Amino acid sequence: MNSKTFFYNFEIIANAPGGIARLRELILDLAVSGQLLPQLHEDGDSHQLAVDLLKNREKSLVEKSLAIKPLASPDFQNSLFNIPSTWVWVSLGLFCHPQAGFAFKSSQFNTDGRGTPLIRIRDIGSEVTQCHFEGEFRSEFVVQKGDWLIGMDGNFNVRQWSGPDALLNQRVTRLIFLDERIEQRFVAWALQKQVYALMGTKSYTTVDHLSTKQINESLISLPPYAEQKRIVAKVDELMTLCDELEATQNLRNSIRTSARKSAIVAISTATTPEELDVAWKRISENWLTIADTSESIASLRSLILSIFLSNVFDNSQGVRTVKLGDVVRILNGDRSSNYPSKEHRVKSGIPFINAGHLVSGRIDLTEMDYITPQKYESLSGGKIMLNDVLFCLRGSLGKCALNTEMLHGTVASSLTILRSNEYLDANYLLCFLQSGLCGIQIKKYDNGTAQPNLSAKNLAKFELRLPEIEEQKRIVARVNQLMALCDELEHVLLERNELTSKIARTLTADNKN
Protein backbone atom coordinates (compact mmCIF):
# COMPACT_ATOMS: atom_id res chain seq x y z
CA MET A 1 0.00 0.00 0.00
CA ASN A 2 1.33 3.43 -0.90
CA SER A 3 0.51 6.71 0.81
CA LYS A 4 -2.20 7.60 -1.73
CA THR A 5 -4.05 4.34 -1.12
CA PHE A 6 -3.56 4.73 2.61
CA PHE A 7 -5.11 8.19 2.84
CA TYR A 8 -7.93 7.26 0.45
CA ASN A 9 -8.90 4.31 2.68
CA PHE A 10 -8.08 6.01 5.99
CA GLU A 11 -11.73 6.21 7.12
CA ILE A 12 -12.51 2.58 6.23
CA ILE A 13 -9.60 1.32 8.30
CA ALA A 14 -10.28 3.70 11.20
CA ASN A 15 -13.92 2.65 11.53
CA ALA A 16 -13.26 -1.09 11.40
CA PRO A 17 -13.18 -2.97 14.73
CA GLY A 18 -9.69 -2.43 16.14
CA GLY A 19 -9.10 0.01 13.30
CA ILE A 20 -7.20 2.69 15.21
CA ALA A 21 -4.59 0.20 16.42
CA ARG A 22 -4.30 -1.13 12.87
CA LEU A 23 -3.85 2.42 11.59
CA ARG A 24 -1.02 3.12 14.00
CA GLU A 25 0.75 -0.05 12.94
CA LEU A 26 0.23 0.70 9.25
CA ILE A 27 1.55 4.26 9.61
CA LEU A 28 4.79 2.92 11.04
CA ASP A 29 5.01 0.19 8.39
CA LEU A 30 4.65 2.80 5.63
CA ALA A 31 7.14 5.06 7.38
CA VAL A 32 9.99 2.54 7.63
CA SER A 33 9.43 1.15 4.12
CA GLY A 34 9.64 4.53 2.36
CA GLN A 35 5.98 4.63 1.29
CA LEU A 36 4.62 7.28 3.63
CA LEU A 37 6.22 10.26 1.88
CA PRO A 38 7.64 10.83 -1.60
CA GLN A 39 11.42 10.95 -1.92
CA LEU A 40 12.82 14.42 -2.67
CA HIS A 41 15.87 15.03 -4.87
CA GLU A 42 17.25 17.63 -2.48
CA ASP A 43 17.37 15.02 0.33
CA GLY A 44 20.12 13.16 -1.53
CA ASP A 45 20.58 9.49 -0.76
CA SER A 46 21.74 7.51 2.26
CA HIS A 47 24.60 5.61 0.61
CA GLN A 48 27.10 8.34 1.43
CA LEU A 49 25.62 8.57 4.94
CA ALA A 50 26.33 4.86 5.41
CA VAL A 51 29.93 5.35 4.26
CA ASP A 52 30.41 8.21 6.73
CA LEU A 53 28.85 6.20 9.56
CA LEU A 54 31.23 3.33 8.92
CA LYS A 55 34.22 5.70 8.81
CA ASN A 56 33.30 7.28 12.18
CA ARG A 57 32.09 4.13 13.94
CA GLU A 58 35.26 3.10 15.77
CA LYS A 59 36.00 6.67 16.83
CA SER A 60 32.50 7.05 18.29
CA LEU A 61 32.77 3.76 20.18
CA VAL A 62 36.12 4.78 21.68
CA GLU A 63 34.77 8.21 22.70
CA LYS A 64 31.87 6.55 24.51
CA SER A 65 34.17 3.92 26.10
CA LEU A 66 32.32 1.10 24.34
CA ALA A 67 33.77 -2.18 23.13
CA ILE A 68 34.70 -2.27 19.45
CA LYS A 69 33.03 -5.32 17.97
CA PRO A 70 33.35 -6.47 14.36
CA LEU A 71 30.50 -5.20 12.23
CA ALA A 72 28.57 -7.98 10.54
CA SER A 73 27.79 -7.64 6.85
CA PRO A 74 24.08 -7.09 6.24
CA ASP A 75 22.16 -10.27 5.41
CA PHE A 76 19.99 -8.93 2.61
CA GLN A 77 18.06 -12.21 2.37
CA ASN A 78 16.39 -11.24 5.63
CA SER A 79 15.11 -7.92 4.34
CA LEU A 80 11.38 -7.63 4.97
CA PHE A 81 10.38 -5.32 2.11
CA ASN A 82 11.64 -3.31 -0.82
CA ILE A 83 13.00 0.16 -0.14
CA PRO A 84 13.43 3.26 -2.32
CA SER A 85 16.60 3.51 -4.38
CA THR A 86 17.80 6.43 -2.25
CA TRP A 87 17.68 4.28 0.89
CA VAL A 88 20.10 1.60 2.02
CA TRP A 89 19.90 -1.52 4.18
CA VAL A 90 22.44 -1.47 7.02
CA SER A 91 23.08 -3.41 10.21
CA LEU A 92 21.99 -1.58 13.35
CA GLY A 93 25.53 -1.90 14.70
CA LEU A 94 26.73 0.57 12.06
CA PHE A 95 25.42 3.49 14.08
CA CYS A 96 24.19 2.02 17.37
CA HIS A 97 25.59 -0.05 20.23
CA PRO A 98 23.15 -2.43 21.99
CA GLN A 99 24.13 -2.49 25.67
CA ALA A 100 23.02 -5.53 27.64
CA GLY A 101 21.70 -5.02 31.16
CA PHE A 102 23.50 -6.13 34.31
CA ALA A 103 22.52 -9.12 36.47
CA PHE A 104 21.86 -7.24 39.71
CA LYS A 105 21.44 -9.47 42.75
CA SER A 106 17.79 -10.17 43.44
CA SER A 107 18.54 -10.37 47.17
CA GLN A 108 19.00 -6.59 47.08
CA PHE A 109 15.68 -5.91 45.32
CA ASN A 110 12.86 -4.26 47.26
CA THR A 111 9.43 -2.79 46.65
CA ASP A 112 9.70 -0.20 49.43
CA GLY A 113 11.38 2.46 47.31
CA ARG A 114 14.80 2.04 48.92
CA GLY A 115 17.78 2.63 46.66
CA THR A 116 17.62 3.17 42.91
CA PRO A 117 14.75 2.28 40.54
CA LEU A 118 15.49 -0.93 38.61
CA ILE A 119 14.14 -1.43 35.07
CA ARG A 120 12.99 -4.96 34.40
CA ILE A 121 11.18 -6.22 31.27
CA ARG A 122 7.76 -5.57 32.82
CA ASP A 123 8.70 -1.89 33.28
CA ILE A 124 9.44 -1.18 29.61
CA GLY A 125 6.88 1.27 28.28
CA SER A 126 6.18 2.62 31.76
CA GLU A 127 7.65 5.61 33.54
CA VAL A 128 7.92 3.92 36.93
CA THR A 129 9.51 0.68 38.11
CA GLN A 130 7.97 -1.93 40.34
CA CYS A 131 11.26 -2.61 42.04
CA HIS A 132 14.28 -0.78 43.49
CA PHE A 133 17.86 -1.93 43.98
CA GLU A 134 19.66 -1.11 47.20
CA GLY A 135 23.37 -1.59 46.63
CA GLU A 136 26.42 -0.47 44.68
CA PHE A 137 26.35 -0.19 40.89
CA ARG A 138 28.41 1.11 37.98
CA SER A 139 27.33 4.38 36.39
CA GLU A 140 27.42 2.85 32.89
CA PHE A 141 24.21 0.95 33.76
CA VAL A 142 22.20 4.06 34.63
CA VAL A 143 19.35 4.65 32.18
CA GLN A 144 18.25 8.23 31.62
CA LYS A 145 15.02 9.73 30.35
CA GLY A 146 14.88 9.49 26.55
CA ASP A 147 16.99 6.31 26.26
CA TRP A 148 15.59 3.54 24.05
CA LEU A 149 15.15 0.10 25.61
CA ILE A 150 14.36 -3.37 24.26
CA GLY A 151 12.83 -6.28 26.14
CA MET A 152 14.86 -9.37 25.28
CA ASP A 153 12.18 -11.89 26.32
CA GLY A 154 8.47 -12.12 25.65
CA ASN A 155 7.08 -9.44 23.33
CA PHE A 156 10.40 -7.78 22.43
CA ASN A 157 9.02 -4.27 22.88
CA VAL A 158 11.15 -1.32 21.80
CA ARG A 159 10.18 1.64 23.99
CA GLN A 160 11.61 4.98 25.08
CA TRP A 161 12.20 5.40 28.80
CA SER A 162 10.27 8.37 30.20
CA GLY A 163 10.94 7.92 33.91
CA PRO A 164 13.71 9.07 36.26
CA ASP A 165 17.26 7.72 36.26
CA ALA A 166 17.11 3.95 36.78
CA LEU A 167 19.29 0.85 36.51
CA LEU A 168 19.44 -1.39 33.44
CA ASN A 169 18.66 -4.91 34.59
CA GLN A 170 19.47 -8.13 32.76
CA ARG A 171 17.22 -9.14 29.82
CA VAL A 172 16.76 -5.45 29.03
CA THR A 173 18.99 -3.82 26.41
CA ARG A 174 19.66 -0.12 25.86
CA LEU A 175 20.41 1.38 22.44
CA ILE A 176 23.38 3.76 22.55
CA PHE A 177 23.43 5.83 19.35
CA LEU A 178 26.82 6.73 17.87
CA ASP A 179 25.92 9.51 15.43
CA GLU A 180 23.65 12.56 15.50
CA ARG A 181 22.62 12.07 11.86
CA ILE A 182 20.19 9.38 12.94
CA GLU A 183 16.59 10.00 14.00
CA GLN A 184 16.35 7.66 16.97
CA ARG A 185 12.57 7.28 16.79
CA PHE A 186 12.75 6.22 13.14
CA VAL A 187 15.34 3.58 14.03
CA ALA A 188 13.22 2.37 16.95
CA TRP A 189 10.22 1.86 14.63
CA ALA A 190 12.36 0.04 12.07
CA LEU A 191 13.94 -2.15 14.74
CA GLN A 192 10.53 -2.98 16.23
CA LYS A 193 9.43 -4.33 12.87
CA GLN A 194 12.55 -6.50 12.70
CA VAL A 195 12.21 -7.97 16.19
CA TYR A 196 8.51 -8.67 15.61
CA ALA A 197 9.63 -10.70 12.61
CA LEU A 198 11.85 -12.73 14.93
CA MET A 199 8.76 -13.64 16.94
CA GLY A 200 7.50 -15.62 13.96
CA THR A 201 5.19 -13.12 12.28
CA LYS A 202 7.14 -13.62 9.05
CA SER A 203 8.99 -16.59 7.60
CA TYR A 204 11.62 -16.51 10.36
CA THR A 205 12.31 -19.03 13.07
CA THR A 206 10.24 -18.16 16.12
CA VAL A 207 12.43 -17.30 19.11
CA ASP A 208 11.74 -16.90 22.81
CA HIS A 209 14.78 -14.77 23.60
CA LEU A 210 16.83 -12.13 21.83
CA SER A 211 20.58 -11.62 22.09
CA THR A 212 22.50 -8.37 21.69
CA LYS A 213 24.17 -10.03 18.68
CA GLN A 214 20.78 -10.36 16.97
CA ILE A 215 19.98 -6.75 17.77
CA ASN A 216 23.40 -5.63 16.52
CA GLU A 217 22.91 -7.48 13.22
CA SER A 218 19.29 -6.42 12.66
CA LEU A 219 18.68 -4.88 9.24
CA ILE A 220 17.56 -1.27 9.32
CA SER A 221 16.12 0.54 6.30
CA LEU A 222 18.02 3.83 6.37
CA PRO A 223 16.79 6.91 4.48
CA PRO A 224 18.77 10.15 4.11
CA TYR A 225 18.85 12.19 7.30
CA ALA A 226 16.61 14.95 5.90
CA GLU A 227 14.02 12.37 4.90
CA GLN A 228 14.23 10.73 8.33
CA LYS A 229 13.28 14.07 9.86
CA ARG A 230 10.38 14.57 7.43
CA ILE A 231 9.09 11.05 8.13
CA VAL A 232 9.21 11.54 11.90
CA ALA A 233 7.30 14.83 11.59
CA LYS A 234 4.65 13.19 9.38
CA VAL A 235 4.27 10.24 11.73
CA ASP A 236 3.76 12.67 14.62
CA GLU A 237 1.05 14.44 12.62
CA LEU A 238 -0.73 11.18 11.76
CA MET A 239 -0.46 9.78 15.28
CA THR A 240 -2.02 12.98 16.61
CA LEU A 241 -4.85 12.45 14.14
CA CYS A 242 -5.21 8.86 15.40
CA ASP A 243 -5.36 10.18 18.96
CA GLU A 244 -8.13 12.58 17.97
CA LEU A 245 -10.02 9.82 16.14
CA GLU A 246 -9.69 7.52 19.13
CA ALA A 247 -10.91 10.25 21.49
CA THR A 248 -13.86 10.93 19.18
CA GLN A 249 -14.73 7.25 18.99
CA ASN A 250 -14.49 6.88 22.76
CA LEU A 251 -16.72 9.91 23.25
CA ARG A 252 -19.21 8.60 20.71
CA ASN A 253 -19.25 5.17 22.36
CA SER A 254 -19.68 6.80 25.77
CA ILE A 255 -22.64 8.81 24.48
CA ARG A 256 -24.19 5.71 22.95
CA THR A 257 -23.71 3.72 26.13
CA SER A 258 -25.19 6.51 28.20
CA ALA A 259 -28.12 6.84 25.80
CA ARG A 260 -28.81 3.12 25.91
CA LYS A 261 -28.69 3.00 29.69
CA SER A 262 -30.89 6.06 29.98
CA ALA A 263 -33.40 4.61 27.52
CA ILE A 264 -33.58 1.33 29.40
CA VAL A 265 -34.18 3.12 32.69
CA ALA A 266 -36.85 5.34 31.12
CA ILE A 267 -38.69 2.35 29.67
CA SER A 268 -38.26 0.25 32.80
CA THR A 269 -39.62 2.91 35.12
CA ALA A 270 -42.52 4.12 32.95
CA THR A 271 -45.79 3.77 34.85
CA THR A 272 -48.25 5.26 32.35
CA PRO A 273 -48.80 5.05 28.58
CA GLU A 274 -47.79 8.72 28.34
CA GLU A 275 -44.42 8.13 30.03
CA LEU A 276 -43.79 5.09 27.87
CA ASP A 277 -44.66 7.06 24.72
CA VAL A 278 -42.13 9.76 25.64
CA ALA A 279 -39.46 7.16 26.38
CA TRP A 280 -40.07 5.31 23.11
CA LYS A 281 -40.03 8.57 21.10
CA ARG A 282 -36.64 9.35 22.58
CA ILE A 283 -35.35 5.95 21.46
CA SER A 284 -36.74 6.22 17.93
CA GLU A 285 -35.25 9.70 17.44
CA ASN A 286 -31.80 8.44 18.49
CA TRP A 287 -31.95 5.04 16.86
CA LEU A 288 -28.69 5.34 14.90
CA THR A 289 -26.91 6.37 18.09
CA ILE A 290 -28.43 3.64 20.23
CA ALA A 291 -28.45 0.57 17.98
CA ASP A 292 -25.43 0.12 15.72
CA THR A 293 -23.40 -2.55 17.54
CA SER A 294 -23.94 -6.04 18.90
CA GLU A 295 -23.90 -4.56 22.40
CA SER A 296 -26.65 -2.15 21.45
CA ILE A 297 -28.76 -5.02 20.09
CA ALA A 298 -28.43 -6.70 23.49
CA SER A 299 -29.74 -3.47 25.03
CA LEU A 300 -32.57 -3.46 22.50
CA ARG A 301 -33.57 -6.92 23.65
CA SER A 302 -33.70 -5.66 27.21
CA LEU A 303 -35.80 -2.69 26.09
CA ILE A 304 -38.28 -4.94 24.32
CA LEU A 305 -38.67 -7.08 27.42
CA SER A 306 -39.09 -4.03 29.64
CA ILE A 307 -41.73 -2.52 27.33
CA PHE A 308 -43.90 -5.60 27.30
CA LEU A 309 -43.42 -6.58 30.92
CA SER A 310 -44.29 -3.08 32.16
CA ASN A 311 -47.82 -3.86 30.90
CA VAL A 312 -48.76 -0.19 30.78
CA PHE A 313 -50.51 -0.77 27.46
CA ASP A 314 -52.70 -3.44 28.97
CA ASN A 315 -56.08 -2.10 30.04
CA SER A 316 -57.39 -5.38 31.40
CA GLN A 317 -58.44 -5.48 35.03
CA GLY A 318 -56.41 -8.60 35.74
CA VAL A 319 -52.97 -6.99 35.85
CA ARG A 320 -51.49 -6.90 39.34
CA THR A 321 -48.10 -6.40 40.92
CA VAL A 322 -46.87 -9.43 42.84
CA LYS A 323 -43.81 -10.56 44.74
CA LEU A 324 -41.81 -13.23 42.95
CA GLY A 325 -42.03 -15.44 46.03
CA ASP A 326 -45.85 -15.41 45.71
CA VAL A 327 -45.85 -17.07 42.30
CA VAL A 328 -42.75 -19.34 42.32
CA ARG A 329 -41.12 -21.89 44.57
CA ILE A 330 -37.47 -21.06 45.13
CA LEU A 331 -35.46 -24.27 45.47
CA ASN A 332 -31.77 -24.31 46.31
CA GLY A 333 -29.42 -27.13 45.43
CA ASP A 334 -28.24 -29.68 47.94
CA ARG A 335 -25.54 -27.95 49.98
CA SER A 336 -24.95 -30.76 52.47
CA SER A 337 -22.05 -33.18 52.58
CA ASN A 338 -23.71 -34.95 49.62
CA TYR A 339 -22.92 -31.97 47.34
CA PRO A 340 -21.19 -33.31 44.18
CA SER A 341 -17.53 -32.32 44.23
CA LYS A 342 -15.12 -32.66 41.31
CA GLU A 343 -14.30 -36.29 42.05
CA HIS A 344 -17.96 -37.17 41.53
CA ARG A 345 -17.97 -35.91 37.90
CA VAL A 346 -18.30 -38.53 35.15
CA LYS A 347 -18.33 -38.41 31.35
CA SER A 348 -22.04 -39.18 31.09
CA GLY A 349 -24.96 -39.54 33.44
CA ILE A 350 -27.21 -36.98 35.12
CA PRO A 351 -26.53 -33.32 34.15
CA PHE A 352 -24.92 -31.23 36.90
CA ILE A 353 -25.63 -27.66 35.82
CA ASN A 354 -23.63 -24.55 36.72
CA ALA A 355 -23.80 -20.90 35.61
CA GLY A 356 -21.50 -21.51 32.65
CA HIS A 357 -24.12 -23.80 31.13
CA LEU A 358 -26.76 -21.04 31.03
CA VAL A 359 -26.50 -19.47 27.58
CA SER A 360 -29.02 -17.07 26.00
CA GLY A 361 -31.89 -18.32 28.14
CA ARG A 362 -31.26 -21.99 27.41
CA ILE A 363 -29.21 -24.79 29.01
CA ASP A 364 -26.17 -25.53 26.86
CA LEU A 365 -25.21 -29.22 26.82
CA THR A 366 -21.99 -28.73 24.83
CA GLU A 367 -19.65 -28.92 27.83
CA MET A 368 -22.07 -30.23 30.42
CA ASP A 369 -20.85 -31.82 33.66
CA TYR A 370 -22.40 -35.10 34.78
CA ILE A 371 -22.79 -37.17 37.94
CA THR A 372 -23.79 -40.80 38.36
CA PRO A 373 -27.44 -41.79 38.91
CA GLN A 374 -26.41 -43.09 42.33
CA LYS A 375 -24.97 -39.70 43.33
CA TYR A 376 -28.07 -37.99 41.98
CA GLU A 377 -30.33 -40.18 44.12
CA SER A 378 -28.34 -39.26 47.24
CA LEU A 379 -29.21 -35.56 46.83
CA SER A 380 -32.04 -34.19 48.91
CA GLY A 381 -32.63 -31.06 46.79
CA GLY A 382 -31.79 -29.11 43.68
CA LYS A 383 -33.43 -31.55 41.26
CA ILE A 384 -34.92 -29.85 38.22
CA MET A 385 -38.16 -30.51 36.34
CA LEU A 386 -39.41 -29.48 32.90
CA ASN A 387 -40.27 -25.75 32.69
CA ASP A 388 -38.14 -24.89 35.71
CA VAL A 389 -36.18 -21.65 35.38
CA LEU A 390 -32.60 -21.72 36.66
CA PHE A 391 -31.24 -18.47 38.08
CA CYS A 392 -27.69 -17.57 39.15
CA LEU A 393 -27.44 -16.10 42.67
CA ARG A 394 -23.64 -15.71 42.85
CA GLY A 395 -20.92 -14.62 40.49
CA SER A 396 -22.63 -14.28 37.10
CA LEU A 397 -25.58 -12.69 38.85
CA GLY A 398 -28.85 -12.82 36.92
CA LYS A 399 -27.89 -15.42 34.31
CA CYS A 400 -30.92 -17.60 33.76
CA ALA A 401 -32.30 -20.34 31.54
CA LEU A 402 -35.52 -22.28 31.01
CA ASN A 403 -35.37 -26.07 31.12
CA THR A 404 -37.32 -27.21 28.08
CA GLU A 405 -36.00 -30.74 27.61
CA MET A 406 -34.24 -32.24 30.64
CA LEU A 407 -36.25 -34.78 32.62
CA HIS A 408 -33.49 -35.18 35.18
CA GLY A 409 -30.72 -32.88 36.38
CA THR A 410 -29.42 -30.97 39.37
CA VAL A 411 -27.85 -27.57 39.97
CA ALA A 412 -24.61 -26.25 41.42
CA SER A 413 -24.64 -24.17 44.60
CA SER A 414 -24.48 -20.88 42.65
CA LEU A 415 -27.87 -21.58 41.04
CA THR A 416 -31.40 -21.73 42.34
CA ILE A 417 -34.50 -23.26 40.80
CA LEU A 418 -37.62 -21.13 40.20
CA ARG A 419 -40.72 -23.28 39.76
CA SER A 420 -43.81 -21.37 38.61
CA ASN A 421 -47.31 -21.94 39.98
CA GLU A 422 -50.44 -22.00 37.83
CA TYR A 423 -50.65 -18.19 37.71
CA LEU A 424 -47.25 -17.66 36.10
CA ASP A 425 -46.12 -18.86 32.69
CA ALA A 426 -42.52 -20.10 32.79
CA ASN A 427 -41.59 -18.30 29.56
CA TYR A 428 -43.04 -15.07 30.93
CA LEU A 429 -40.92 -15.56 34.06
CA LEU A 430 -37.82 -16.01 31.88
CA CYS A 431 -38.65 -12.79 30.03
CA PHE A 432 -38.92 -10.94 33.33
CA LEU A 433 -35.59 -12.28 34.59
CA GLN A 434 -33.88 -11.16 31.37
CA SER A 435 -35.39 -7.68 31.43
CA GLY A 436 -34.13 -4.38 32.74
CA LEU A 437 -36.98 -4.46 35.28
CA CYS A 438 -35.29 -7.42 36.95
CA GLY A 439 -31.83 -5.89 36.48
CA ILE A 440 -32.82 -2.84 38.50
CA GLN A 441 -33.94 -5.06 41.38
CA ILE A 442 -30.79 -7.19 41.18
CA LYS A 443 -28.73 -4.03 41.77
CA LYS A 444 -31.02 -3.06 44.62
CA TYR A 445 -30.67 -6.33 46.50
CA ASP A 446 -27.14 -7.38 45.53
CA ASN A 447 -25.37 -7.83 48.87
CA GLY A 448 -22.05 -9.06 47.50
CA THR A 449 -18.74 -7.34 48.14
CA ALA A 450 -15.87 -9.04 46.29
CA GLN A 451 -18.37 -11.21 44.41
CA PRO A 452 -21.94 -10.31 43.36
CA ASN A 453 -24.40 -12.18 45.52
CA LEU A 454 -28.18 -12.47 46.06
CA SER A 455 -30.03 -14.37 48.74
CA ALA A 456 -33.06 -16.46 47.90
CA LYS A 457 -34.93 -14.43 50.53
CA ASN A 458 -34.27 -11.18 48.66
CA LEU A 459 -35.00 -12.78 45.29
CA ALA A 460 -38.46 -13.61 46.61
CA LYS A 461 -39.01 -9.84 47.16
CA PHE A 462 -38.61 -9.00 43.48
CA GLU A 463 -41.75 -7.39 42.06
CA LEU A 464 -43.29 -8.09 38.67
CA ARG A 465 -46.51 -7.06 36.96
CA LEU A 466 -48.63 -10.10 36.35
CA PRO A 467 -51.49 -10.15 33.79
CA GLU A 468 -53.78 -13.12 33.29
CA ILE A 469 -52.07 -16.29 32.09
CA GLU A 470 -53.39 -15.98 28.51
CA GLU A 471 -52.10 -12.40 28.30
CA GLN A 472 -48.71 -13.61 29.54
CA LYS A 473 -48.58 -16.11 26.69
CA ARG A 474 -49.58 -13.43 24.17
CA ILE A 475 -46.79 -11.19 25.45
CA VAL A 476 -44.26 -14.02 25.21
CA ALA A 477 -45.32 -14.75 21.61
CA ARG A 478 -44.93 -11.09 20.64
CA VAL A 479 -41.58 -10.83 22.42
CA ASN A 480 -40.33 -13.92 20.58
CA GLN A 481 -41.27 -12.33 17.25
CA LEU A 482 -39.34 -9.19 18.10
CA MET A 483 -36.37 -11.19 19.39
CA ALA A 484 -36.24 -12.98 16.04
CA LEU A 485 -36.05 -9.55 14.38
CA CYS A 486 -33.22 -8.66 16.77
CA ASP A 487 -31.43 -11.84 15.69
CA GLU A 488 -31.71 -10.74 12.05
CA LEU A 489 -30.52 -7.22 12.87
CA GLU A 490 -27.58 -8.57 14.84
CA HIS A 491 -26.67 -10.88 11.96
CA VAL A 492 -26.67 -7.93 9.55
CA LEU A 493 -24.49 -5.90 11.92
CA LEU A 494 -22.03 -8.78 12.33
CA GLU A 495 -21.84 -9.24 8.57
CA ARG A 496 -21.26 -5.51 8.10
CA ASN A 497 -18.53 -5.44 10.73
CA GLU A 498 -16.89 -8.52 9.30
CA LEU A 499 -16.95 -7.00 5.81
CA THR A 500 -15.44 -3.75 7.11
CA SER A 501 -12.79 -5.70 9.00
CA LYS A 502 -12.03 -7.81 5.95
CA ILE A 503 -11.58 -4.72 3.80
CA ALA A 504 -9.36 -3.14 6.46
CA ARG A 505 -7.31 -6.34 6.84
CA THR A 506 -6.88 -6.59 3.08
CA LEU A 507 -5.78 -2.99 2.82
CA THR A 508 -3.29 -3.28 5.67
CA ALA A 509 -2.04 -6.72 4.62
CA ASP A 510 -1.37 -5.28 1.18
CA ASN A 511 1.48 -3.32 2.73
CA LYS A 512 2.97 -6.36 4.47
CA ASN A 513 3.11 -8.90 1.65
Summary of the structure (lengths in Angstrom):
residues: 513
radius of gyration: 31.9
end to end distance: 9.6
largest distance: 96.9
contacts: 1544
relative contact order: 0.10
helix: 48%
strand: 17%
